[in-house]
Amino acid sequence: MQDPTSRSDSDQGRVEVKETTCYMCACRCGIRVTLRDGEIRHIEGNPDHPLNKGAICAKGSSGIMKQYSPARLTKPLLRKQGAERGSSEFEEISWEHAFELIEGRLSKIRAEDPKKFALFTGRDQMQALTGMLAKQFGTPNYSAHGGFCSVNMAAGMIYTIGGSFWEFGGPDLDRAKLFIMIGTAEDHHSNPLKIALADFKRRGGRFISINPIRTGYSAIADEWVPIKPGTDGALIMAITHELIKQGLYDRDFLIKYTNSAELVVDDPSRDDHGLFRRFEMHIEEGCFDPENKLWWDIDLDHEISTHTPGSDPRLMGEFKLEDGTPVKPAFQLLEDRVEEYTPEWAAHITGIPADTIRRLAHEMGVVARDQKIELPIQWTDTWGNDHDSVIGNPVAFHSMRGLAAHSNGFQSIRALAILMTLLGTIDRPGGFRHKAPFPRPIPPCPKPPNGPEAVQPNTPLDGMPLGWPSKPDDLFVDEDGEAVRLDKAFSWEYPLSVHGLMHNAITNAWRGDPYKIDTLLLFMANMAWNSSMNTENVRKMLTDKDEDGEYKIPFLIVADAFQSETVAFADLVLPDTTYLERHDAMSMLDRPISEFDGPVDSVRIPVVPPRGDCKPFQEVLIELGSRLGLPAFVKEDGSRKFRDYPDFVVNYETSPGSGIGFLAGWRGKGGEKFLKGDPNPRQWEMYKENGCFYRYELPKSYQYMRNWNRGYLEWARAHSMTRYAEPITIHLYSEVLQRFRLAAQGKWPGRIPPQRLRRRVEENFDPLPFYSAPLEHKLVDTHTYPLNALTQRPMAMYHSWDSQNAWLRQIHTHNYLFVNPRTAEASGFGDGDWIWVESPINKVRCMARFSEAVEPGTVWTWNAIGKAAGSWGLSPKANESQKGFLLNHVISEELPPCEAGDHMSNSDPVTGQAAWFDVRVRIYPAEAGEPEVTSPQFKPQKKLPGQDPKRGKWQAFVAGAFRKKAKIQD
Amino acid sequence: MTQLALVIDLNVCVGCHACVTSCKEWNTSGWAGPLTDQRPYDADPTGVFFNRVQTYEAGVFPNTETYHFPKSCLHCEDPPCVPVCPTGASYKREDNGVVLVDYDKCIGCKYCSCGPVLTAFVSSTSSRR
């Protein structure tokens, strides 16, 4: 044997090293791929990459097994004539045939009624392009996965502080002293957070985890505070109560940088009740919050224009303006609101002792107040005041789906953003920091269309498929106030559904409510399995036929790289490439990988050629846009504008001559410009030479306080990150929400909600956060269904992608339901026993595993592991389908009938966020003699034409020799 | 004598399994021969890993601790797996203290994994989670 420590194997075969960007999850780390004789030898983290600094995770290191997975699709497939949908009976066809089929179908739809084409995509990283195709086609029926991921986090924070966690901002752990993580947040984003958390702990930082379950990052928390699911809002409101009571808030920050001191009309008899009192002044048309508002000056004891130099306003009190209008500062209204939210009140709801709540509040408040950071960085605010330093209050938070996936999530997250604001931590060192292109105006400028006339044959959509409503008149409704979109986004049912409601698209299309569609195109979204709620029934809807024997959803196109559960239901399958085989742009127009100190974007460049007939979905979109003659994709004479996707990325500009395109780096004819500049024909090569990313570091004086930093905001406007350089004042009090509430009260001059929704809108569009139990908890019998059921994503797997991965599936081969032993004892079963988990809509059989690391009112499991038999290139006997299970079967996509309607989405009534963490269940032992296999089971999926032949019982991966041995076709 | 060692800070281990698969991909095409997998796409897959992460709980709710414990070869100063090896396949390098197994000499008797001390060379059972 060669001794591996004395002799490297790197001289074996033809060795190449190529850099690109990982896509084993959505994190987008930089990677170096070493090839031996054209096969992947190993994948390392790129040490020069700003995001992961060389770190790589379990998934990233297993990319080899994804590339050579037997689940890969390699041929376009058409459902066989006469074969039933869902039976996996396909024939191979050519791409030309596939494109002709799609073009014929879609050009007819576009000429008749473009909204009959719906495009929904999963966790793709090209929503700027997919959204653009939908808009150009003219259909409003487009969204990505955000509606069932964490839209509450995006909306709740962006509507409050103009930025949000993950891609657009995060905790500054380099300088924080106290870090609080609330709810499951392990997967957004992972390597950078792991690196930061380790450094933070080693520096002596204190880490508190508030979570019903202690796994993952919570395992290394200095303190674990178990909480009942869906009650985070109550905890945060009680902490806020305590902070205000103790005076532990940053008064100076609140006055200067938030609307806390601004005066709100306080007279319920008036139509402008709850709006800021505004004075007449010339205001340029724009989507920013004009500053024509008032403070109450302490010295003058009189109203005064906000930000008047030398003025010190009241935060509390009630006053009468000169014209007799009764007003209160917004902060006073917050204090009024939280008065009843005492720690004792919250203890009862959250299960956290009142003393603990009080201690948490004090700890946050005291660290923020007494351990201030001062950085010698000069900056100038938007009102022209020069500052010699940047101050930080070193308390940082992080949160994602744990708060978001509840129907009360939007208001809970508003409460969190307000707590972070009270502590004075927004875009300051040691607190929360933004990442370009955020902060943006509250809310950001793009708007959805606002009426059915926006959808016209052979015409692009008038508006963005997804946007940010700021008033009832921005809603996308017809004259009866009802939805225009298939998923009912931006209707009165879910007015601020800024990421759409993909989770209701299939159910709505099946029911024909609000209308029937013709063609549904799904891209890497596993809607027949883990991406749907009520999965068993959604699978039936996909195959259900009307009285004429036609499928209720007439034509289903699925683009995916792997044999997912959804592929089985396709009429037409388009084989996508893996991440190692394609070009991609993680664009500033979309969700880039920016750092706190400046914008960063990145690309993927192929390191191996595509397998078989695989074609990147981007290329499919460019091809379709060109064939259908969509204006952005063709020249004036109708001929094709872009050769392919790389050509599109280089040459597309947001408007002719704008200098803004998909990539920010190396613009200008010779690559001499950044962010803005002419297309550069060598842009891809320049990214390649720089490790596939572009990083711009802002001057230090632009790196903090960006909501109000004149230099930064003018820079951001000049580089088209934002349209205005006006201050982005934090909405402690949300006038935007109040506008919708006034409409529900009949006090808004514009649109009003339909009668059935008035109470719902009035209740939920509260301009201040409030706590209310999740909707489902109020609508189901919680005595019959006493437990909350949650899922978490294991760190070694991502969505449904990794059971096909021979290495990762050995880490998680099947999942258990984790149950606190006391809960199990009460239900009469033991560790490892087979049990039933039953909700009001369905039940699953699975195995139980005892855990002391879960609060007794909660049961949970890892998601992404349970699979349908025969899918993902696995044997029908694989553990994933026989012992693994999918909790989604018991989660409903709709609420029980209620006043608001019979088919309301099981979602947040403000944002449409899927409330899949609201599900209530009961658990009981399976009967003796029941089969020891999970339920429900489905007829095993068949292998598809173009998939690899069955692999042997043994697999030995050696780069350079593997494909030949395993008979993998190129 | 130089004694190389692997230091793992359990205070910051979140159980991500990165070390598990990273080690496997690094070594599977290397001189020590492939790290094979049995039934890679069928029921009860198993395979060779030089490293596993196991997860344990301690204490009773709410005073529960969750521990992630990466279980890799520690390259002991006095490795118990070396003297028990009947063929001399397990050996400790003199120059740096690294413990290796020569696959040309290994007969798969598993003596090295039977000892009372943790041994990483033979595929261990996967973690409970």
Contacts between the chains, C-beta under 8 A, distances in Angstrom:
chain1	res1	chain2	res2	distance
A	1	B	31	6.5
A	1	B	32	6.9
A	1	B	33	7.8
A	1	B	102	4.6
A	1	B	103	5.5
A	1	B	104	4.9
A	1	B	105	8.0
A	2	B	31	3.7
A	3	B	31	7.2
A	3	B	93	7.6
A	3	B	100	6.8
A	4	B	27	7.4
A	4	B	30	5.3
A	4	B	31	4.5
A	4	B	32	5.5
A	4	B	100	7.6
A	5	B	93	6.8
A	5	B	96	7.1
A	5	B	98	5.5
A	5	B	100	7.3
A	7	B	31	6.8
A	9	B	29	6.9
A	9	B	30	5.0
A	9	B	31	5.6
A	36	B	29	6.7
A	41	B	29	5.4
A	42	B	25	4.9
A	42	B	26	5.4
A	42	B	29	7.3
A	43	B	25	6.7
A	55	B	18	7.6
A	56	B	18	6.4
A	56	B	22	6.4
A	57	B	16	5.7
A	57	B	17	7.9
A	57	B	18	4.7
A	58	B	16	5.9
A	58	B	17	3.8
A	58	B	18	4.8
A	58	B	20	6.2
A	58	B	21	4.7
A	58	B	22	7.5
A	59	B	21	7.9
A	60	B	18	7.7
A	61	B	18	6.4
A	61	B	21	4.2
A	61	B	22	4.0
A	61	B	24	7.6
A	61	B	25	5.1
A	62	B	21	4.6
A	62	B	25	6.9
A	64	B	25	5.8
A	70	B	41	5.9
A	186	B	14	7.8
A	190	B	16	7.4
A	194	B	14	6.3
A	194	B	16	6.6
A	197	B	12	6.9
A	197	B	14	7.5
A	198	B	9	7.5
A	198	B	12	4.0
A	201	B	11	6.2
A	201	B	12	5.3
A	202	B	9	7.6
A	202	B	11	7.9
A	202	B	12	6.9
A	214	B	64	5.8
A	214	B	65	7.8
A	214	B	66	4.9
A	215	B	15	7.6
A	215	B	55	8.0
A	215	B	66	6.0
A	216	B	14	5.6
A	216	B	15	6.8
A	217	B	14	5.3
A	218	B	66	7.1
A	219	B	13	7.8
A	219	B	14	6.0
A	219	B	15	6.5
A	219	B	65	7.7
A	219	B	66	4.0
A	219	B	67	6.9
A	219	B	68	6.0
A	220	B	11	6.3
A	220	B	12	5.6
A	220	B	13	7.0
A	220	B	14	5.9
A	224	B	62	7.5
A	224	B	64	7.2
A	226	B	61	7.3
A	226	B	62	5.3
A	794	B	129	7.6
A	795	B	14	7.1
A	795	B	15	6.8
A	795	B	16	4.2
A	795	B	17	6.5
A	796	B	16	6.9
A	796	B	17	4.3
A	796	B	20	7.9
A	796	B	21	7.5
A	804	B	41	7.7
A	806	B	37	5.3
A	806	B	40	3.8
A	806	B	41	6.6
A	806	B	45	6.9
A	806	B	47	7.5
A	807	B	21	5.2
A	807	B	24	6.0
A	807	B	25	7.7
A	807	B	37	7.3
A	807	B	47	7.4
A	808	B	21	6.9
A	809	B	45	5.9
A	810	B	37	7.2
A	810	B	45	5.3
A	810	B	46	6.6
A	810	B	47	5.7
A	810	B	49	7.5
A	810	B	126	6.2
A	811	B	17	5.4
A	811	B	20	6.8
A	811	B	21	7.8
A	811	B	126	6.6
A	811	B	127	7.5
A	812	B	129	7.4
A	813	B	44	7.5
A	813	B	45	6.4
A	813	B	126	7.4
A	820	B	61	6.0
A	822	B	61	7.7
A	849	B	128	7.6
A	851	B	57	6.4
A	852	B	57	5.2
A	852	B	59	6.4
A	852	B	60	5.6
A	852	B	61	4.7
A	852	B	64	4.4
A	853	B	57	5.3
A	853	B	61	7.4
A	853	B	64	4.7
A	853	B	66	5.0
A	854	B	61	7.5
A	855	B	61	6.9
A	855	B	62	7.3
A	856	B	61	6.8
A	862	B	129	7.6
A	873	B	41	5.9
A	874	B	41	5.3
A	874	B	42	7.5
A	875	B	41	6.0
A	875	B	42	4.2
A	875	B	43	6.6
A	877	B	42	6.4
A	877	B	43	4.4
A	878	B	41	6.9
A	878	B	42	6.1
A	878	B	43	5.7
A	879	B	43	5.9
A	879	B	44	6.5
A	879	B	45	7.8
A	882	B	43	7.1
A	951	B	40	6.3
A	951	B	41	5.7
A	953	B	38	6.5
A	953	B	39	6.0
A	953	B	42	7.5
A	954	B	36	5.8
A	954	B	37	7.2
A	954	B	38	5.8
A	955	B	36	6.7
A	955	B	37	4.7
A	955	B	40	4.3
A	956	B	28	7.7
A	956	B	34	3.6
A	956	B	35	7.8
A	956	B	36	4.4
A	956	B	37	7.6
A	957	B	28	4.9
A	957	B	29	6.9
A	957	B	34	6.0
A	957	B	35	7.7
A	957	B	37	7.9
A	958	B	28	6.8
A	958	B	29	4.9
A	958	B	34	5.0
A	959	B	29	4.1
A	960	B	29	7.3
